[in-house]
């Protein structure tokens, strides 16, 4: 039996997604988008969205193609925009360039677009194809999709623990469970997220910086601090970049935040601040992806509220033990196995002596 010939649309869309990934950590809260222009089966120009506020992928590719764009097929992983934002509509540029066909992997979930871009192209006589590699396209921009459709950031919970799940010893020693290799890599990875969140308990106990590695984009540092207890000499307040303090709506108004720090006031929820309200406030502040670094009480609150989309678990080859040693997930716990959060699409890799496990939390 002869092998199936690859679908040309999938081949060019795969290249489009590769280009789109180059925007990781650079374009948020915009989506990562790539664009490939094809004529007579050959690529004549490529482009991608390189930075927030810069030209969109379609305009980048069209500018490189020039006159060769006329009659070309355009591959783009997200529906072209049809509204004025920081840049003019991409649909207008495609129509003016005289392209023949547009192939897109998925509709844009932004309600300002949401099918209107494709409709504008069809009205102009341009053929439109929708769907090749749609699952891969949604996975690439899962933070943007969550932000647009659920009104909150895409939440990744990150924890470092021993093989038996402890994040500290019975004497509260936690530095360092993970290896130097792991810590270095994850400091580099921090620039992928819009925000990095910790609780005030972690700030008071560890005084973290919560910054990316040198040369990377620092995420917005977000602290859950219901009573504005953060010390004015905290290291994270002296680092470059923005800081947001999320506090209670009825917290003592006489307490002031440190200079140049934005305060978001949200209602209280069961056992602390309302996490759904906090995430809505962060989404309104432009945070589309959020790395939750803990500690244990914060991890547990997010998991019990069903607000975790993905888990990054770093396991050190140690066995800590001890009934008094805390784990990254405590709280009430699941009464039955079927109620326990379940991870899907598991990936496992070695990083120095550590094991890194990642997976998506299945929705129920």
ABEGO torsion letter per residue (X at the ends): XBBBBBBAAAAAAAAAAAAAAAABGAAOABBBBBBBBBBGGBBABBBBBABBGBBBAAAAAAAAAEAAABGBBBBBABBBBABBBABBBAAAAAAAAGBABBBBABBBABAABGGAAAAAAAAAGBBBBBGBGAAAAAAAAAAAAAAAAAGBBBBBBBBBBBAAGBABBAAGBAOBABBAAAAAAAAAAAAABABBBBBAAAAAAAGBAGBBBBGBBBBBBBBBBAAGABBAABAAAABBEBBBBBBBAABBAABBBBBGBBBBBBBBBBGEBBAAAAAAAAAAAGBABBBBAOBAAAAAAAAAAGABABBBBBBBBBBAEEAABBBABBEAEBABAAABBBBBGBBBBBBEABBBBBBBBBBX
